[in-house]
C-alpha cells in the first residue's frame, strides 16, 4: 500500500474528459472522469459523468446499488428530476435510466458493474 496521501488525490480540474465507451450501449454525448480504479474488478467504482444536453443512458441496474450526486445541471432518473446538490441512492437491482435535457455532471459510486436491461 502506498503511504503518501498524495498518491490517492485526484485533481479533477486537471484531468480531461474522455468519451464513455461501453460495448453495445449508445453513450454518445456522455464523458467520464475516473476518480478511483479497482484493479481486481478492472473497472472504476467511483467516477464523474458529464452528459451533454439531450444525452441519455439506457435502462439498467446495479447488483449492489448505486449512489449519484448531481454536481451541476439537471438529470432525470426515470421520470424524477434531480438538480444541483441532489443525491440519489438506488438499491440493488433497481431498474432505471438517466437522461438530461440541459446537460449535467454527476458523481457516481457504483460498487459493481452495471447490467443493461
C-alpha positions in Angstrom: 0.0 0.0 0.0 1.2 3.5 -0.8 1.8 5.7 2.2 1.7 9.2 0.7 -1.8 10.6 0.7 -1.0 12.5 -2.5 -1.0 9.1 -4.2 -4.7 9.0 -3.6 -5.7 12.5 -4.6 -7.4 13.1 -8.0 -7.4 16.8 -9.1 -10.4 16.6 -11.4 -9.9 20.1 -12.7 -6.5 18.9 -14.2 -7.9 15.7 -15.8 -9.5 15.5 -19.2 -13.0 14.3 -20.0 -12.9 11.0 -22.0 -15.7 9.6 -24.0 -17.6 6.9 -22.2 -17.3 3.8 -24.2 -19.3 0.7 -23.3 -19.9 -2.3 -25.5 -23.3 -2.4 -27.2 -24.5 0.8 -25.4 -25.1 4.1 -27.1 -23.2 6.5 -24.9 -22.9 9.4 -27.3 -22.7 12.7 -25.5 -21.5 11.1 -22.3 -18.0 11.7 -20.9 -16.1 10.3 -17.9 -13.5 11.3 -15.4 -12.3 8.3 -13.3 -11.8 9.0 -9.6 -10.7 5.5 -8.5 -9.9 2.4 -10.5 -10.3 -1.0 -8.9 -7.7 -3.4 -10.4 -9.5 -6.5 -9.1 -12.8 -5.6 -10.8 -11.0 -4.0 -13.7 -13.4 -1.0 -13.5 -13.9 2.3 -11.7 -16.3 2.2 -8.8 -16.2 6.0 -8.4 -16.3 8.4 -11.3 -17.9 11.6 -12.7 -20.1 11.5 -15.8 -20.8 14.6 -17.9 -23.9 14.4 -20.0 -24.3 16.8 -22.9 -27.7 18.3 -23.5 -30.0 15.6 -24.8 -27.8 12.7 -23.8 -29.2 9.6 -22.1 -28.1 6.2 -20.7 -30.5 3.2 -21.2 -32.4 1.2 -18.6 -30.0 -0.7 -16.4 -29.5 -1.8 -12.8 -26.7 -2.4 -10.4 -26.4 -5.7 -8.5 -25.1 -3.8 -5.4 -26.9 -0.5 -5.8 -25.6 2.9 -6.9 -25.1 6.4 -5.4 -25.5 9.5 -7.5 -24.8 13.2 -6.6 -25.7 15.9 -9.0 -22.7 18.3 -9.2 -24.4 20.7 -11.7 -27.2 20.8 -14.2 -30.3 18.6 -14.2 -30.9 14.9 -14.8 -33.9 12.6 -14.9 -33.6 9.2 -13.3 -36.6 7.5 -14.8 -39.0 10.5 -14.6 -37.7 12.1 -11.4 -35.9 15.3 -11.9 -32.7 15.9 -9.9 -30.7 19.1 -9.9 -27.6 20.7 -8.3 -26.9 19.2 -4.9 -29.5 16.4 -5.1 -28.5 12.9 -4.0 -30.0 9.5 -5.1 -29.4 6.0 -3.8 -30.7 3.3 -6.0 -31.0 -0.1 -4.1 -29.6 -3.3 -5.6 -31.3 -4.3 -8.9 -33.5 -1.2 -9.1 -34.1 -0.6 -12.8 -33.6 3.0 -14.0 -32.4 5.1 -16.9 -30.7 8.5 -16.9 -31.3 11.4 -19.3 -30.8 15.2 -19.4 -32.3 18.0 -21.4 -29.8 20.7 -20.5 -26.7 18.7 -19.6 -25.2 17.8 -16.2 -22.3 16.4 -14.3 -23.0 13.6 -11.8 -20.7 11.9 -9.3 -21.4 8.1 -9.2 -20.4 5.5 -6.7 -21.1 2.1 -8.2 -19.7 -0.9 -6.3 -20.4 -3.5 -9.0 -20.6 -3.4 -12.8 -23.8 -2.2 -14.5 -26.2 -4.6 -16.1 -28.0 -3.3 -19.2 -31.6 -4.4 -19.4 
